[in-house]
């Protein structure tokens, strides 16, 4: 796996060979001022320094009142997203969460991590299969006049008819896809022509940093976001690879810590930024750490789900379509119960049995977010991909072990080829790679229908998808054992949702 502490981390790198909060009701017009409940004047500040999100009810007067209570409880406001009623706080009071949850006007509050805030160290959290010079030369020799040099190796493009779509439209430069991820190297020759600097930012820590290049991965940091960005919008310029929507813009919204964790405060910042800076589609190939699933009956986890839900709904209300990866644990997210033995992944994980209807992966399972499962080169569910009837919306190429799903020549690798920092190219696999294919098709739909609402774009994404029947029995490794069971019919099932996304239909008026 790409991240040793996280089974559903962004990309599954394969070796060669709550009913959530149904109604948030935040920030209603004309709400009455709420006075904070009594909080102790003297509080302990000798605990570990943690980050919290405090979600408020009511209007701006309530937010103001809650901020005062936060200070009394030993908290420091890092940033307040008044537009969604989410306040990011640091505190060393071990009782901060318990104390602030008692304050009038606070809907929920919780720690965003289980380890203290510290200076982060850089670690190698991902590996990819680099493109060899021999493969590159062979691909270039086979590329036709209308193909980029490495396009013959991209089996994923014809799998969703993107190669045919490009003959009609490359997408509109007025459409921007925000890559909420580990950062994007906008200096890459395949990304530079389509990069939207104005819509790019670093949200690491929960506050927007617009310094030049803040959105790029630092030395030694993950190349994941750059790979995702290339799948969406690598320019069709005669060299390198081609994106699903090579005529649209792409922005980098960096939300991961240097050690690869995606914490709630940064994710919230990313969605709010996208909402307010002209982004049309966001891609989310991650889950929000440290909990694989966030359970409604846990006050900390409930608060994290609440905050991310508010942020995604705010973005959608501003016209943004949010697309997310289903995850890489080969789990049935529609099962009656699941075992989570990897949470919290930033300290010491334990084992718990959860109800996936009450404990959700965020942002993937947040209502309104498009959830994408992964397929391989034979258009079968990828061996690692999560699934679930009523959970998965659509499927898209994410790659699989070449031995399981071998692509047709001239492609030679069953994973997804895309851009890497420093001008390079390499293969990765995972639902992390499937989600940007769907995001790219959503961008083509938005290009074709520039005034379409998020609801209409999502509807077209589903309606235009190529219905894909259940694969039963599903024995992807051929060992005689059923690896997963697909439920549902051809037009809607647990493996493929409404079907495999269709780029050609996306550009037809």
N, C-alpha and C positions, 0 to 999 in steps of 0.2 A: 504494500500500500504506500501511497505517497507520503502520508504523515503517520508515523508509527504510533502516535497516541490517539489517532482519530480515524475510525474505520470508514467514515463517510467524507473524508477530506476531499478537497477539490478534484484531483485527478487520480484515478487508479492507474498507477504506472505498472505495466505488465512486463515481466522479463522477456527477453527475446526467447525464441524457441518456444380538547378542550372543546371539544367543541369550543374552541378558544373563546375569547371574549366576544360574544355574539353582538353586543351593542356597546360601543365604547362610551358614547355620550359625552365626549370631552368638549370643552370650550363652547357650551351653548351660549347663544346671545342673551344678554341681559341677566346672567346668573348673579345671584347675591354674593356679596363678599363673605368669605368664610374665615373665621378667626381660628388660629391654631389652638389645639388642645395644649394643656400645660406640659411643658417638657422641662427636664431638670436644668437648672442654671449651671451647675457644675457637672461635667460629664468626663468620662475617661477618654483619654486620647493616647493611650499607651499600647493600643492594639496594632495589628498589621494594617497598613494603609491599603484600603480596598476602593474599588470604583463601584458606584451604584447608579441605577436609574430610578428616579422618583416620578411616578405618573400621577398627574393631578386631575381632579374633576373641577368643573366650573370655568369661569372666565379669567381674565388677566388679574383681577383683584385677588382671586384665589391663589394664582401662581405666586403673586407677590407675597401673600401671607405665608404660603408654604416655604418660600425662600427664607423668611425670617425664622421659621421653625427649624429649618435645616441648619442654620447657623447655631441656634441654641442647642441643637442635638450634636454639635461637634462636626458638622459637615461643611465643606467648602464647595460652592457651586462652580463647576468648570465651565458649563455652558447651559443655557436654558433654551429649549426649542418651544417657545411659548405657543407657536402655531399649532402644535400637536399636544401640548401639555406634558412634555417630557423634559425632566431636568437631570443633567449628568452631575454627579456629586462624588467627591473624594472624602473619605473619613477614616480616622484611626480609632473611632469609638466602636468597640466590639458590639455594642448594643444599638448601633445607629439604625439598622434596618428595622429592628423590633420597635424602636422608639418612634421613628418617623411614620411607620404604618398606622400609628394611633392618632396621628394628627388629622384634624378635620380638613377635608379637601384633598387628601391623598387617596387615590384609588388603589394603588399598589406601589411597592418599592422593593428592590432587591439588589443584591450584590451581583455584578456582572462576571465575576470570576471567583475562584476559590483560593488563588494564590495571591500574595501581596503584589502591589505595584512595585516593580523594580526596573532598573536599567536592563534592557533586553540584550541578549547575546545573539549573534548571528549563527544559525545552524543550517546545514544542508537538509532541507525538508522535502525536496523532490528530486527525482532523476528522470531523465527522458532518454529515449533512444535517438541519438543524433543522426542526422542524415549523412550517409557516407558520400564521399566524393564520387565513388563508382556509381552509386544509385543516382546521384544528381546528374552525372554525365549521360547515363543511359536514358533518364527521363527527358533531358533536354533534346537528345537526338530524336526522341519519339514525339515531341510536342508538335502539334499542328500550328499553322499560322495564326489561328485564333485562340491559341492556348498560351498561358504563361509557362515558363520553362519547366516548372516542377508539377504542373497540373496533371500530367499523366499518372502521377503517383497518388492523386487525390480521388480515390474510389468513392469517397463520401459525397462529392458533388453530383455525379450522375445518380447516386442513390436517392437524392431528393430532387432530381431534375434541375439542379442549379445551373448545369452547363447549358441546358436548353433555355432556361430563363434568361441567361446573360445575352442571348441573341436578341432578346426583346428589350431588356432593361437591366442596367447594373444597379438600379436604385437611385434615389435622389440625394444630392448633397445637402438638402435641407433637413434630412432626417439624421438624428444622432442616436447611437446606441452607447449607453454608459456601461463600461465594464467595471462593476463593483467587485474588486478582486485584490490581488497582491501588488498591483501596479502595472503600468504599461510603458514599455520602451518606445516612445514616440519617435526616436531617431532611426528606428528600423526602416530601411528603404521601402518595404512593403506597407508600412503603417504611416509613415510621415505624410504622404499625399492626402490621406483621409483623416488626419488627426484633428480633433476639435479641442484646442487648448482652453478656450473660454469655459468649456464644460468639464474641465479636468481639475482634480484636487487631490490632496491627501487628507483623509479623515481619521488617520491613526490617532487614537487618544480621544476621539469624539468631537474634535473641533476642526473646522476646515482650514487647511494650509494651502494657499494659492501661490506660494513661492515657485519660481520657475523650476520645473523638473521634480517638484515634490511628489507628483503622481508616479514617478518611475520607481522600479524596484532598486533598492540599494545594492552595493557590492555583496555578493553572496546570498542575496535574498531570492525568493522564489521567482521562477520564470513563468509561472502559471498564468498570470493575467495577460502577459504578452502573447502566449500561445492562444488563449481564448480570443483576444482581440483580432488576431490574424484569421481565425476561422470565420469571424463575423465580417470583417471588412478589409482584408488584405487587398491592396489595389491591383487591378488588372492592368499591368504595365509592361508585360512582356517578359518579366523576370520573376523568379521566386514562385510563391503560391498565389492562389486566388481565393478570396473570401466568398462566402455565400451571397453577400450584398456588397460587392466591391466598389459601388458608387456612393455608398452612404458614409457618414462621418462616424468616428468612434472616439470616445473619450475615456480617459483613465480616472477611475475613482478608487483610490487606494484605501483599503480599510483593514489590512492585516498587519499585525505586529511584525517586527523583524524575525521573530521565531515562528511565525506562521499562524498565530491565533487570530480568529475573527471575533472580536468581542462586541457586545450589543451596542455600546455607545458609538463605536465607529460605524457599525451597520446602519444605525439610525441616522447618523450624520450623512452617510452616503445616499440614502433614499431622499432625505430632505434636500440635499444638494441637487440631486438629479431633478427633483420636482421644481426647483426654483431656477434652473439654469438651462432650460430648453431641451432636456433629454426626452426622447420619445419612447425608448425601450431601454430597460436595464437587464443585464445578464448577471445572474447570481449563481456561480458555480462553487458553492461552499455551504457549510451549515454554521450557525452561530454558536461559537464555543461558550462555555465548556461542556454544555449538556447536549448529548446526542438527541434527546427528546426533552422538551420542557413541559412539565406536568402542572396542571391547573391547581392541584391541591398543595403544591409547594410554593410558599410565598415569594421566594427568590425567583424561581423559574416562571411563575405566573407573571411577575413584573417584567421579565425579559421578553416573554411572548407578547405582552400588552404593548410594550414600547415599540417592538418591531412591527406589530400589526398596525399601530397608529401611523408609523412612518410609511409603510407600504400603501395604506389607504390614502394617506395624504398625497403621495406621489401619483397614485391612480387618479385621484381627484383633480390633479393638475395635468392630466393627459398622458401619463406614463403607463406603458405596458410592462409589467414585471415578470420576468421569466427565470426559472430556477431549476437546478439539477435535482433529480429524485434521490440520489445517494447511491453509494457503492457497496452496500452490505448484503445484496441478494435477499433483502427482506420483503415480506408481504406486508405493506403498510396498511392493508385493510384487514389484517388478521385480528382475532379477538384479543390476543396478547402477544407481546414480544419481549425478549430478554435483552436488556441493555447492560453490557458489562464493560463499557468504555467511558462512563461518565462518573465524575467530572474528569475531563482529559487533561486539565492543567495542573492537577495534583495527583491524588491516588484514586483511580477508578474503583468502583464497587459493582456488585451485580444487583440488578433490580428487574422485576417483571412489571411491564407497563402496558397500559391500554393505549394503543396509538390513536384512538379517537379522543382521548383526554390529554395525551402527552404528544406534542407535535414537534416535528423538525421545523425550525424557522431559519430562513423564510420560506422554504419549499412548500410547506403545508399550510401556510397562512392563506385564509380565504381570499380569492381574487388573483393569487399568484399562479402563473402557468407552470405546472410541474411536468418535467420532461424525463422520460426513461431513455435508456441507451440501446441501440442496436449495433450489430456488427456487420461485416462485409457481406454476409448472406441474408441480411435483413431479419435476423432472429434476435430476440432479446439477448443482450450481452450477458455473459456469465455472471458478472458482478452486480448488474443493475437491480436496484430496488424496483418494486412493482406494486400494484394494488388496484383492484376495481374501485372506481370512484375517486381514486387519489391521483393516478397518472392521467394527465390531459392529452398529451401527444408523445410520440417517440421520434428520435432522430439519431443519426449516426454518432456513436461515441467510441467505436472501435472495440475489438476483443482480441484475445490471443489469436495470432495468425493460424495456429494449429486448429483452433476451434472454428474460425470463420475466415477462410483464405480468400482474399480478393482476387478478382480476375486480372490477368495481365493487361497492361504493363505494370499495374500496382503490385507491390511485393510485400507490403506490411499491412497487417490487419488493424493497426492503430491509425490515429488521425495525424496527418502531417500539417504543421503550421509554423508560425514564426517564433523565434526565440530571441532574447536580448542580444545585442551586439551584432545584429544582422544575420543571425543564424537561423537554422530550420531544424526541426526534430519532431519525433512522433510521441504522442501521449494518448492514453485511453482512459475513459471514465464517463460518468454522466456529466462531469465537468465539460467534456468535449461535445456531448449531445446538446446541452442547453444552448450554447452559442449558435448551433445550427438552427435551432428553433427561433432564437432571438434574431438571427439574420433574416429568416423568412418573415418574421413579424415586421422587420424593418422594410422589406420589400412590399409587404401589404400596405404599410403606412406610406410608402413612396407612391404606390398606385392610387391610394385613397387618402390624400393628405389631410382631409378634414374628418377622417374616421375617429370615433371615440375609442378609448381603450376597450370598451365592451365589444364594439364592432370588430376591431382588429383581432381580439381573442376569438370571437365567433367565427370569423373567416379562417383563422388559423386552424380551428377544429373542423369546420365544414369542408375546407379544401384538402385536409389531410387524406392520404390514401389509406382507406380502411385495410387493416392488417389482421388476419384471423389469428386466433389463439394458436400457440404452438404446443400441442399436447400429444403424446407425452414429451416433456422437455428434458432431454438428457444431453446437455450441451457438450459434455466431455466424453460421451460415448462409453461410459463405464457400466452401463446397465442400470443405473440408479436415477430415478426421477429427481431432478435438481430443483424444480419449482413447478407450481400448478397455476395455469392461467384460467381465470374465471371471466365469464362474459361471452358476448357474441362477436361477430366480425366488426360491427360498427362501433363497439365500445367494450373494451376488455381491460383486464388488469395489467397485461404486458405492454400494450401499445396505446392505450387510451382510445382516442378517436382515430388513430392511425399515424403513419409516418408523414411528417411535414412535407409539403409540396411547394417548391419554389416557383415552378412554372405557373401554377394556378395563381400564385401570389402576384404575378406581374400582368395577369390578364384582367382587363377592365370588364 
